[in-house]
Amino acid sequence: MLKTVTFTLMHFCIAFGVTYALTGSIAASGLVAAIEPLCNSVGFYFHEKVWRRIEGRSTTAAARAKHAWLHHQA
């Protein structure tokens, strides 16, 4: 969870800076910086969950393949 929080803070700063550079508006920059990183953080959280699940399947498949190979040797 700490990774998600630090990612959000970093993203907030980047979003504010880019929006301010493009618009020159502190109000627009603050609005974009508040909304966009929060949306990305939620997306990032679910992205991590999906990747953990994919990595878990790969590990399970590799273990099954190794196990099946050992049975064929007997």
C-alpha positions in Angstrom: 0.0 0.0 0.0 2.9 2.4 0.7 4.0 1.9 -2.9 0.6 3.1 -4.1 0.7 6.2 -1.8 4.1 7.3 -2.9 3.2 6.7 -6.5 0.1 8.9 -6.0 2.1 11.7 -4.5 4.7 11.6 -7.3 1.9 11.5 -9.9 0.2 14.5 -8.3 3.3 16.6 -8.6 3.9 15.6 -12.2 0.2 16.1 -13.2 0.2 19.6 -11.6 3.5 20.6 -13.3 2.5 19.4 -16.7 -1.0 21.0 -16.5 0.4 24.3 -15.3 3.1 24.3 -18.1 0.3 23.8 -20.6 -2.4 26.1 -19.2 -0.7 28.5 -16.9 -3.7 28.1 -14.6 -3.2 27.1 -11.0 -6.9 26.2 -10.7 -6.9 23.9 -13.7 -3.6 22.4 -12.6 -5.0 21.7 -9.1 -8.1 20.1 -10.4 -6.3 17.9 -12.9 -3.6 17.0 -10.3 -6.3 16.0 -7.8 -8.4 13.9 -10.1 -6.1 12.3 -12.6 -3.6 10.7 -10.2 -6.4 9.3 -8.0 -7.9 7.6 -11.0 -4.5 6.3 -12.0 -3.8 5.0 -8.5 -7.0 3.0 -8.5 -6.0 1.6 -11.9 -2.5 0.9 -10.6 -3.9 -1.0 -7.6 -6.0 -3.3 -9.8 -3.2 -3.6 -12.3 -0.9 -4.9 -9.5 -3.6 -7.4 -8.4 -4.0 -8.7 -11.9 -0.3 -9.1 -12.4 0.1 -11.0 -9.1 -2.7 -13.4 -10.2 -1.0 -13.8 -13.6 2.4 -14.5 -11.9 0.7 -17.0 -9.6 -0.7 -18.9 -12.5 2.7 -19.0 -14.2 4.3 -20.4 -11.0 1.5 -23.0 -10.6 1.8 -24.0 -14.3 5.6 -24.4 -14.0 5.2 -26.5 -10.9 2.6 -28.7 -12.5 4.8 -29.2 -15.6 7.8 -30.1 -13.5 5.7 -32.5 -11.4 4.2 -34.1 -14.5 7.7 -34.6 -16.0 8.9 -36.3 -12.8 6.0 -38.8 -13.0 6.9 -39.7 -16.6 10.4 -40.6 -15.6 9.3 -43.4 -13.4 
